Amino acid sequence: MATGITESDVWAAADALLLEGARPTIERVRQKIGRGSPNTVSPHLETWFRSLGARIQDPRAFAAPPEVPDPIAQAAAHFWETALAGARAEQAQAYQQRWEELAKEGERFAAQAEQLQLREAQLLNRERDLQEGLKVATAQLAATEERLRAAEAQLRQRDMALTAAQENLADAQGAIQTLLAEADQARDRHAQALAALDSRHAAHERRWLNELDGERGSVKRLQARLDELQAASQQQADQLRQALAAAQEQQRAAEQDAQAQRAQALADARQRDVEAAAVQESLQASRRGEADLTRRLAAEQARADDLFAQIRSKDEQFSELARRLLPSADTPDS
């Protein structure tokens, strides 16, 4: 089982290297011993170097045995001095390197300390911000709790209002059920009344259609009568024109005939007026009888009105002819 090296092992290896004329280094000491880590060898070797001066002052520390010749002793002393100088230089170099490392480590520690100070300042600022945020959050929480209490009060009021509304809704539903039952009864009555009304309407529609057919027949008869009157008026107009021409040629000779024709024409005109009035009365009676059918008979009524206008125009023409004939007949007596 391997054991750790001790200080005497390191010192013995360093003394052997020094006597061999080599500078004792950590790596050479490890090779000389055959084991050990640099971290273990380094402190023991430093202790060896620190005690090296006192050992040099002791003549017996590195004195050669009596049987060693002087040249060999001188060479050993020379090697010793050379090794001691190298060890001192190496130790100084190690010290300088260690010092530089310590300086760099100090700078790194200083930078880390500065960073730590900055971090501490940031943490202090963060702590102040957190405290301020905590105060604000506490105030907001208090306000939220106050709003929550107000909301709970409103919720209780709404619950009470909802309970009252539900009671009102139950009453309203009962009233609605009653109204629905009444509406069903009214709908049944309305359906019965509508059926009766449809029946009456169908009967009235049949009666109105029959009356319309009758009125249409009356209109056709009136139209035929108007056509006859128009033909008669035209014939009378022709006769009057002929009579007027004959009266102009034989005015004095045909005076009695003209007077007779005039009288006859006046009588015929009066007869036509009477007939037209009768026709007008018949048409008015037809219009009163078909008050709801006026739209359908508009065309026929317009045509009848036009025929009446033509009859009146003919009557006016006959009257004008009569007025023109009367002065002509009275002229010889004047």
Phi, psi and omega in degrees: 000125183287141178242160180290155179282156181244176181295323180294326177297314181294319182295318181296320179293319179295319178298320180296316178297319180297318178294332178281355180087014179252150177284127177290114175242168181300315183291320180292322178297318179297317178296323181292318181283324181095002178198181177100147179264158179301325180294329178279321183287323188301310180295323178293323179292322177297319176298322178298316180294321180294326180271358184294323181296316179294323179291326179295323180293341179273114183296332183277351185294314180239023182290140180283156178299156183299330183282357180283130180294162181298316180303321180292319179297320178296318179297319179297319179296320179297315178298323180296315179297320179296316180295321180295319179296317178296319180296320178296318179296317179295322179294319178297317178297320179295320177297317179297316179297320179293323178296316178298319179297320178294324179295315178297320179297322177296317178299318180296319178296323179295316178297318178296322178296318178298316177297320178297321177296316177298317179297321179295319177297318178297319179295322177297315177298318179298321179295318177297317178299318179296321178296317177297316178298324178295320177298314179298317180296323178296317177296316178297322179296319178298316179296321179296319178297321178297316178296324179296317177297318178296320179295322178296320177297315177297323180295319177297319177297320179293324177297317178297317179296322179294321178298315178297319180295322178296320176297315178298322180295320178298317177298316180296321178297321176298317178296322179295319178300318178298314180296323179296320177297315178297322179295321177299316178297315180296323178295322177296315179297320180295321179296319177296315179296322179294321177297317178296319179295319177299321179296314179296321181296321178296319178296315178298321180296319177297319180294319180295323178295320177296316178297322179297318177299320179295318179295321177299321176296319178298317179298318179299318179294318177297323179296318178297319178296319178296321178298318178298316179297322179294318179296318179296320179297319178296319179295317179296322179296319178297317179297319179295319178298318177297318180294322179296320178295318179293324180291326177292323181284320182234062186299311183287323185286330185256024183297315181293319178296322179295318178297320179296317179295322179296316179297317179296320179295319178295318179296317178297320180296315179297321179298318178295322177297319179297315181295319179296320178296320179296318178298319179297318178297320178296318179295320178296319178297322178295320180295319177296324180287338182239049182302320181278356180249017185297322182297321182287333183259014184299319182296316180293322179294318178299321179293320178296319178299321179295322178294320177297321178297320177296320179297316180296322177298318177297319179299318179296321177297317179297319179296320178296319178296321179295318179296325180287328180284323183298313177298324180294323181287331183274351185298317183294330182283344184286000000 
